[in-house]
């Protein structure tokens, strides 16, 4: 049984594919047995209830929502971002440690924010490999297939990778952060449509700061071949209650924002795809 839900079967009805990799709230028994913190502390790693925003916003878009908690495995990290402090398999790989791994947010997270270290013990290479096989690779395979199908039908496909963030500091912080890997993962005209839709909803927008997009965008985006990826971070106070723990009164407004972004991306992608018939490998127009 796969560890994610998927909406939209058959031929894609939209060039946009919606991904929600960090909202999972399923905590396997093996995770609960291994964790040293109270289970409630693991929620610090969740993009809390942003899946509710996605499901209220989507219409025709193929949508993937991971159910397994990020604490068990992080879909937005590369397979080799394994932390030797908690993962015996990391030593065998010998790959350089990324900044995320050093901070405790590798493929298997080691820390949960201010709550500290997560695990009572280290995990064997075989244990982590089993998580990759059961939870990680199936999601990425399904996402890749959805994007390929959208690309084939419409000439252009766009991944909108939906996340949420704690409110940013400062007197007038951005409420929406768009990540395009500093221009590498999506055409500028697509990013501009997301910026315009967010501004039309009265929200301050930032680009690539402090979130520029992660492994999902790196892995799946091929702008020169008509496949684009944008990471979208939403301030949790937009759609959660005052305690940032449960869906709040702003959820409908936030879903309307995401719906407008999905529509704008689909509109732009269709215009781009009209210049490149399916079956070709277009160079993305900027």
C-alpha positions as CSV (number, residue, x, y, z in Angstrom):
1,X,0.0,0.0,0.0
2,X,1.5,3.3,-1.0
3,X,2.1,6.0,1.6
4,X,0.6,8.9,-0.4
5,X,-2.7,9.9,-1.8
6,X,-3.2,10.9,-5.4
7,X,-6.1,12.8,-7.0
8,X,-6.6,12.8,-10.7
9,X,-6.4,9.6,-12.8
10,X,-6.1,9.1,-16.5
11,X,-5.0,11.8,-19.0
12,X,-4.1,15.0,-17.1
13,X,-6.7,17.7,-17.3
14,X,-4.2,20.5,-16.4
15,X,-0.6,21.2,-17.2
16,X,-0.1,21.9,-13.5
17,X,0.8,19.1,-11.0
18,X,0.3,19.9,-7.3
19,X,2.6,18.3,-4.7
20,X,2.3,18.3,-0.9
21,X,5.3,16.4,0.5
22,X,5.6,17.6,4.1
23,X,2.0,17.6,5.5
24,X,2.0,13.9,6.5
25,X,0.5,13.1,9.9
26,X,1.0,9.3,9.8
27,X,3.5,8.2,12.4
28,X,4.5,4.5,12.0
29,X,4.8,2.4,15.2
30,X,8.5,2.0,14.6
31,X,8.9,5.7,14.6
32,X,7.0,6.2,17.9
33,X,9.2,3.4,19.5
34,X,12.4,5.1,18.3
35,X,11.7,8.7,19.1
36,X,13.0,10.2,22.4
37,X,10.8,13.3,22.3
38,X,7.1,13.5,23.1
39,X,5.2,12.7,19.9
40,X,3.7,16.2,19.8
41,X,7.2,17.6,19.2
42,X,7.3,15.9,15.8
43,X,4.7,18.3,14.6
44,X,7.4,20.9,14.4
45,X,8.5,19.2,11.2
46,X,5.1,19.2,9.6
47,X,3.8,21.7,7.1
48,X,0.8,21.7,9.3
49,X,-2.5,21.0,7.5
50,X,-1.3,22.7,4.3
51,X,-2.8,19.6,2.6
52,X,-6.2,21.0,3.6
53,X,-5.4,24.2,1.7
54,X,-4.3,22.1,-1.4
55,X,-7.4,20.0,-1.4
56,X,-9.7,23.0,-1.0
57,X,-7.8,24.8,-3.8
58,X,-7.4,22.1,-6.5
59,X,-9.8,21.6,-9.3
60,X,-8.5,19.6,-12.3
61,X,-4.8,19.4,-11.2
62,X,-3.2,16.0,-10.6
63,X,-2.4,16.2,-6.9
64,X,-0.1,14.1,-4.7
65,X,-0.2,14.3,-0.9
66,X,2.3,12.4,1.3
67,X,0.7,10.7,4.3
68,X,3.8,9.5,6.1
69,X,5.3,12.1,8.5
70,X,8.4,14.0,7.4
71,X,10.1,12.9,10.6
72,X,10.3,9.4,9.2
73,X,11.7,10.4,5.8
74,X,11.9,13.8,4.0
75,X,10.9,13.7,0.3
76,X,12.5,17.1,-0.3
77,X,16.0,15.8,0.2
78,X,18.2,13.8,-2.1
79,X,18.7,10.1,-1.4
80,X,22.4,10.7,-0.5
81,X,21.6,13.4,2.0
82,X,22.0,10.9,4.8
83,X,23.2,12.0,8.3
84,X,26.0,9.9,9.8
85,X,24.9,10.9,13.3
86,X,21.7,8.9,13.0
87,X,22.1,6.7,9.9
88,X,24.7,3.9,9.5
89,X,24.3,3.9,5.8
90,X,25.6,7.4,5.5
91,X,29.1,6.3,6.3
92,X,29.2,3.7,3.5
93,X,28.1,6.3,0.9
94,X,30.8,8.8,1.7
95,X,28.9,11.7,0.1
96,X,29.7,15.3,1.2
97,X,27.4,16.5,3.9
98,X,25.0,19.3,2.7
99,X,24.2,22.3,4.9
100,X,20.7,20.7,5.5
101,X,22.3,17.5,6.8
102,X,24.7,19.4,9.0
103,X,21.8,21.3,10.5
104,X,20.0,18.0,11.3
105,X,17.5,18.1,8.4
106,X,18.7,15.4,6.1
107,X,16.8,12.5,4.5
108,X,16.1,11.2,7.9
109,X,15.7,14.3,10.1
110,X,17.9,14.3,13.3
111,X,16.3,17.3,15.0
112,X,12.9,18.9,15.4
113,X,13.6,22.6,15.7
114,X,14.0,23.9,19.2
115,X,12.7,20.5,20.6
116,X,16.2,19.0,19.9
117,X,17.4,15.6,19.0
118,X,14.7,13.1,17.8
119,X,16.0,9.6,18.2
120,X,16.9,7.1,20.9
121,X,19.2,5.2,18.6
122,X,20.9,5.1,15.3
123,X,19.3,3.4,12.2
124,X,20.9,0.7,10.1
125,X,21.5,1.1,6.4
126,X,18.8,-1.6,5.8
127,X,16.2,0.3,7.9
128,X,16.7,3.6,6.0
129,X,16.9,1.7,2.6
130,X,13.5,0.2,3.5
131,X,12.0,3.7,4.1
132,X,13.4,4.9,0.8
133,X,11.9,1.9,-1.1
134,X,8.5,2.2,0.7
135,X,7.9,5.9,1.0
136,X,10.4,7.9,-1.0
137,X,10.8,6.4,-4.4
138,X,7.1,5.7,-5.0
139,X,6.2,9.3,-4.5
140,X,9.0,10.6,-6.8
141,X,8.1,8.0,-9.4
142,X,4.4,9.0,-9.4
143,X,5.3,12.7,-9.5
144,X,7.6,12.2,-12.4
145,X,5.0,10.2,-14.3
146,X,2.4,12.9,-13.7
147,X,4.7,15.6,-15.0
148,X,5.6,13.5,-18.0
149,X,2.0,12.9,-18.9
150,X,1.2,16.6,-18.5
151,X,4.2,17.6,-20.6
152,X,3.2,15.1,-23.3
153,X,-0.4,16.4,-23.5
154,X,0.1,20.1,-23.1
155,X,3.7,20.7,-24.3
156,X,4.6,22.2,-20.9
157,X,4.2,20.9,-17.4
158,X,4.5,22.9,-14.1
159,X,5.1,21.4,-10.7
160,X,3.7,23.5,-7.8
161,X,5.3,22.2,-4.7
162,X,3.3,23.4,-1.8
163,X,4.8,24.0,1.7
164,X,4.1,26.2,4.7
165,X,6.4,28.2,7.0
166,X,6.4,29.7,10.4
167,X,5.7,33.5,10.3
168,X,8.8,35.2,9.3
169,X,10.4,37.8,11.6
170,X,10.4,41.5,11.1
171,X,7.8,44.4,11.1
172,X,6.5,43.7,7.6
173,X,7.5,40.2,6.6
174,X,6.6,38.3,3.4
175,X,3.6,36.1,3.8
176,X,4.4,34.1,0.6
177,X,7.8,32.9,-0.5
178,X,8.3,31.7,-4.1
179,X,11.3,29.4,-4.8
180,X,12.6,28.8,-8.3
181,X,16.1,27.7,-7.4
182,X,17.3,31.2,-8.3
183,X,15.9,31.0,-11.7
184,X,17.0,27.5,-12.5
185,X,13.8,25.5,-12.1
186,X,11.1,27.6,-13.8
187,X,10.7,30.2,-16.6
188,X,10.5,33.8,-15.3
189,X,7.1,34.3,-16.8
190,X,5.6,31.5,-14.6
191,X,7.2,33.0,-11.5
192,X,5.8,36.4,-12.4
193,X,2.3,35.0,-12.6
194,X,2.6,33.5,-9.1
195,X,3.9,36.9,-7.8
196,X,1.0,38.7,-9.5
197,X,-1.6,36.4,-8.1
198,X,-0.2,36.7,-4.6
199,X,0.0,40.5,-4.8
200,X,-3.6,40.6,-6.1
201,X,-4.6,39.0,-2.8
202,X,-2.9,41.7,-0.9
203,X,0.1,39.6,0.3
204,X,3.7,40.6,0.4
205,X,5.9,38.2,-1.6
206,X,9.6,37.2,-1.4
207,X,11.5,35.3,-4.1
208,X,14.0,32.7,-3.0
209,X,14.5,34.1,0.5
210,X,14.6,32.4,2.9
211,X,13.4,29.4,0.8
212,X,14.6,28.8,-2.7
213,X,13.2,25.4,-3.3
214,X,14.7,22.0,-2.5
215,X,15.3,18.6,-4.0
216,X,11.8,18.1,-5.5
217,X,12.4,21.2,-7.7
218,X,16.0,20.2,-8.5
219,X,15.0,16.6,-9.4
220,X,11.9,17.2,-11.5
221,X,12.4,20.5,-13.2
222,X,13.7,20.5,-16.7
223,X,12.8,24.0,-18.0
224,X,14.7,23.5,-21.3
225,X,12.5,20.5,-21.9
226,X,9.2,22.1,-20.9
227,X,9.0,20.9,-17.3
228,X,9.1,23.7,-14.7
229,X,8.9,23.6,-10.9
230,X,8.0,26.3,-8.3
231,X,8.1,25.9,-4.6
232,X,5.4,27.9,-2.7
233,X,5.7,28.6,1.0
234,X,2.7,30.0,2.8
235,X,2.8,31.7,6.2
236,X,0.9,29.3,8.5
237,X,-0.9,32.2,10.2
238,X,-2.8,32.7,6.9
239,X,-4.8,29.5,7.3
240,X,-4.2,28.1,10.8
241,X,-5.8,29.2,14.1
242,X,-4.1,31.6,16.6
243,X,-2.1,28.7,18.1
244,X,-0.9,27.5,14.6
245,X,-2.2,24.1,15.4
246,X,-5.4,23.5,13.5
247,X,-7.1,24.9,10.4
248,X,-8.5,28.4,11.1
249,X,-10.8,31.0,9.7
250,X,-8.3,32.0,7.0
251,X,-8.3,28.6,5.3
252,X,-10.9,29.5,2.7
253,X,-9.1,32.7,1.7
254,X,-5.8,30.9,1.5
255,X,-7.3,28.2,-0.6
256,X,-8.7,30.9,-2.9
257,X,-5.1,32.3,-3.3
258,X,-3.7,28.9,-4.2
259,X,-6.6,28.3,-6.6
260,X,-5.8,31.6,-8.3
261,X,-2.1,30.6,-8.5
262,X,-3.0,27.2,-10.0
263,X,-5.2,28.9,-12.6
264,X,-2.6,31.5,-13.5
265,X,0.1,28.8,-13.9
266,X,-2.2,26.7,-16.1
267,X,-3.0,29.7,-18.2
268,X,0.6,30.6,-18.7
269,X,1.7,27.0,-19.3
270,X,-1.0,26.6,-22.0
271,X,0.2,29.7,-23.8
272,X,3.8,28.4,-23.6
273,X,2.7,24.9,-24.7
274,X,0.9,26.3,-27.8
275,X,4.3,27.3,-29.1
276,X,5.6,23.7,-28.7
277,X,3.3,20.8,-29.9
278,X,3.3,17.7,-27.7
279,X,6.1,15.3,-28.5
280,X,8.7,17.9,-29.1
281,X,11.3,19.1,-26.7
282,X,10.9,22.9,-26.6
283,X,13.2,25.5,-25.1
284,X,11.2,27.3,-22.5
285,X,10.3,30.9,-23.4
286,X,11.2,33.5,-20.9
